[in-house]
Amino acid sequence: MASHLLDEVEKVCTHAAILKTGQLITTGPVEAILKDNDTVELAAVNMEKLTALFTAQGKTILPGEIPGSIQVSFDSGTARLDDINKFCFDNGVILSLLVLRKKRLEARFFELTNN
């Protein structure tokens, strides 16, 4: 199946290939293509302190899907929610949101093709 509707590809296919201008960028099981890092969405009353806490750890921080939240990237398989919650609490930040987000195939496509 060839499609630009990556949401549908993700739902229907077990394997995928990503091309850029006719060149194969990656291929394999959809789960393997998506599994480059763990993304955790976080929110707290003091968002400045929360952001500074993870910035000091050298983490990549992006705006979250939920307004007023942030997304923090961790190396694949290292985002342990209980440890993240304890780390925040021990540093004076009480979380109001803590969710492990699954990356979408469309987002991964744009990362791989630099678009």
C-alpha positions in Angstrom: 0.0 0.0 0.0 1.4 3.4 -1.0 -0.1 6.3 0.8 0.5 9.8 2.2 -2.1 9.2 4.8 0.3 8.1 7.5 -2.3 7.8 10.2 -4.0 5.1 8.1 -0.7 3.4 7.3 0.0 3.2 11.0 -3.4 1.7 11.7 -3.4 -0.9 8.9 0.2 -1.9 8.2 2.6 -3.9 10.3 5.6 -2.8 8.3 6.4 0.4 6.4 9.1 2.1 4.3 9.8 5.8 4.2 11.1 7.3 1.0 12.4 10.8 0.3 12.7 11.8 -3.3 12.9 8.2 -4.3 15.6 7.2 -1.8 14.8 4.7 0.9 15.3 6.4 4.3 14.1 3.5 6.6 12.1 0.3 6.5 10.9 -2.2 9.0 8.1 -2.9 11.5 6.1 0.3 12.2 6.8 -0.1 16.0 10.5 -0.2 15.3 10.4 2.9 13.1 8.5 4.8 15.9 10.7 3.7 18.7 13.6 6.2 18.6 12.9 7.8 22.0 10.3 8.1 24.7 8.2 11.3 25.0 6.6 12.2 28.3 4.0 15.0 28.6 4.2 16.9 31.8 2.4 19.8 33.5 2.6 21.5 36.9 1.4 24.7 38.6 4.9 26.1 38.3 5.7 25.4 34.6 8.9 27.6 34.7 10.4 25.5 37.5 9.4 22.3 35.7 10.9 23.4 32.4 14.1 24.6 34.1 14.4 21.3 35.9 14.5 19.3 32.7 16.5 21.9 30.8 19.2 21.6 33.5 19.2 17.8 32.7 19.9 18.5 29.0 16.5 17.2 27.9 14.8 18.2 24.7 11.6 20.2 25.6 8.7 20.9 23.2 5.2 22.3 23.7 2.8 19.5 24.8 -0.4 18.3 23.1 -2.4 19.7 26.0 -2.3 23.5 26.3 0.0 24.5 29.1 2.1 21.3 29.1 5.5 20.4 27.8 6.9 17.2 26.2 10.3 16.0 27.3 12.3 13.5 25.3 14.1 10.6 26.9 16.3 7.9 25.4 14.2 4.9 24.2 13.2 2.7 27.1 14.4 5.1 29.8 11.2 7.1 30.6 10.1 5.5 33.9 7.1 7.5 35.0 7.5 6.7 38.7 11.1 7.9 38.6 10.1 11.1 36.8 7.4 11.8 39.3 9.8 11.2 42.3 12.5 13.3 40.6 10.1 16.2 40.2 8.7 15.9 43.7 12.2 15.7 45.2 13.0 19.0 43.4 9.9 20.8 44.6 7.7 20.3 41.6 4.2 18.7 42.0 3.0 17.3 38.7 -0.6 17.7 37.6 0.0 15.7 34.4 2.4 12.8 33.7 1.7 10.8 30.5 3.9 8.7 28.3 3.1 9.6 24.7 3.5 7.4 21.7 5.0 9.0 18.7 2.9 9.1 15.6 4.2 7.8 12.2 3.6 11.2 10.6 5.8 12.9 13.2 8.5 10.3 12.7 8.2 10.8 8.9 8.9 14.5 9.3 11.8 13.9 11.6 13.4 11.4 9.2 12.9 13.5 6.1 13.7 16.8 7.8 10.5 18.4 6.6 
